[in-house]
Amino acid sequence: MSIRLKLGLSFLVILALFGLNLGIYLWSGGQRNDSIQHLRQAVERQLRVITIEQELRQRETEAGTSQIFLEAGTSGHPVEMVDSLVERVRELGRTIEEFVDSAVDEGERAAAVAIARQYQRLAELWIDLHGRAKVGADPVPPVARPEEEEASVGPYKVLLGELAKLEESEERRVNEATAYFREVADLTEELSSWIFVLSTLVAVLVALLLSTHLTRALRRLEAGARRLGRGELDHRIEVASRDELGELARAFNEMSHQLQASHAKLEEARAAAEQANEAKSVFLANMSHELRTPMNAILGYTEMLLEEAEDSGAEESVPDLNRILAAGRHLLALINDVLDLSKIEAGKMTLFIETFPVREMIDDVAATLAPLVEKNRNRLVIEVDEDVGKLTADETKVRQTLFNLLSNAAKFTADGTVTVRASSYGTGHRRMLFAVSDTGIGMTPEQTARIFNEFTQADSSTTRKYGGTGLGLSISKKFCQMMGGDVTVESEPGKGTTFLVDLPAVVEEPAAPRAVAIATAVPAPEPAPVNRQPTREERRRASAR
Amino acid sequence: MTTAFPPPTPKGAMARILIVEDNEMNRDMLTRRLRRRGYAVLEALDGKGGLAVARAESPDLILMDMSLPDLDGWEATRQLKSAAATRAIPVIALTAHAMSDDRPKALAAGCDDYETKPVELRRLLRKMAALLGHREHGGG
């Protein structure tokens, strides 16, 4: 049932109650009117009976007067007077006839008809009496007097008795009508009160039911929507009614079902993508292995040939062998870059933290890069502060980072200087700063802004001119970020570039081993060094000394 | 190239190196390059052979490839390190695997150091020298 229908029906129920009230009111009004009418009629009849009785007594008195005249034998009523008396006797007869005609029921009619008959006989006697008491009429023989007296007194008494009875019955009627009137009044009053109470109850009940239903349904919807919002997609809102709110709940459920379905699809797609990515990673790992094995042989044999050539004095083959070696190393570097990036992307790059001397590492990298530095007639300067001892980090990754930065510096600089500096800064020398500077072509701010993006070099012509995958810087930055540091760049076109590698002097092991250390109550490790950026002064010292 | 390499043998004695490697080219190349630097080189083609040579010859140092047929390098190292006779021989793991956690795995198996292939000879020689020197001091 829709809410509109519910509200409509409730309205109709209340309207019906209202109508009932009105009906009761109208009906009781009618009843009251009827009973009042009835009462009034009864009173009127009673009054008429009383009037008739009074009139009758008067007629009797008048008849008595005429009787006295006759008995006295004196001269009687004047003619006009007699006519008037007769007329009055007749008039009462008519009054009684009218009363008969207007009788309300058979009982009354029967009584009235009896009275009328009785009066008729009496009226004849009285008219005769009055006629005889007229002035100039024949005197009535006194003998006849007692008979006449007898003749009129009997019916008169009977008539009075009849009238008294009628009066009594009329009074009873009045009493009955009064009682009925009271009854009707009481009944209608009572009915009205009950209907009012009932209407109020029904209205309150309907209001309560409706509001409870609406509130509950809305609460269910609200709670359901909240749970959906929290991601509980398998939650279904109970559809408790067939109204609009039920529809809404159904729509919500439909929606969560759809969401669940699309979520599942996405999840499936994600799983598939992950699987594909996994496959890619495995492929790259295998590929890397397959590529490295022959590279191992190529580089190894070339280095060996080179050593032999140098030893045996076969100098003419040295440059060619050096080229093979350089190309082989380049190829290996490319393979490694692609592999590293795929590992980072797959989230499979792990840190292997160990402590190593900084100076030796830098010398090692510099030695490896010597041919590249010499190629562009550059000078390589290494400056390591005295207080820089050992670094605790992933050596391979630090080495690779410096290698990348130095080979970039050597590549983009000609007849200049490439400098690598190492210094520590911060409280307790907790941070290590490597600065790789060159006096090369430099970069514009636009170029430095995207230099760390994958597959991006300063611009596309760079690739053609200088080679490289454009992965080195991106990989280096990610390595350093993994170790709690960063790689930043400062450059000016035409003047040169400085890359700053900022690392904690002691890189924290990934979470697991530390947790074990804490659990076994080994003295807590020093608080992690504040991962702050080197100050301007420190940067200036690092790059410009 | 005139960089000075670390001295091939401590105190002039000829250090004997066992190379366990199934790839013929890699084995040959490494052998020749080490011999050029004055090391005496023994060769084995798989884990079982490596174990046998190590037990029979007691080399001063073993370069162990990790992916070997039959008995792999990790297992061979574990066996070497659990036997009293061979426990003291330093083992440097060589592996071409770059994807998995080979390094901690190799060290957990008892390897004393680790090198990724292609071998950077300079670094390998330094590691070898460190281990051989350490052995001289530690075990005599």
Interface residues (C-beta under 8 A of the other chain):
Chain A: S281 V282 L284 A285 S288 H289 R292 T293 M295 N296 A297 L299 G300 Y301 E303 M304 L306 E307 E308 E310 L332 N336 L339 K343 K348 T350 F352 D364 A367 T368 T396
Chain B: M1 T3 N23 M25 N26 M29 L30 R32 R33 R36 A96 H97 A98 M99 S100 D101 R103 P104 T116 K117 P118 V119 E120 L121 R122 R123
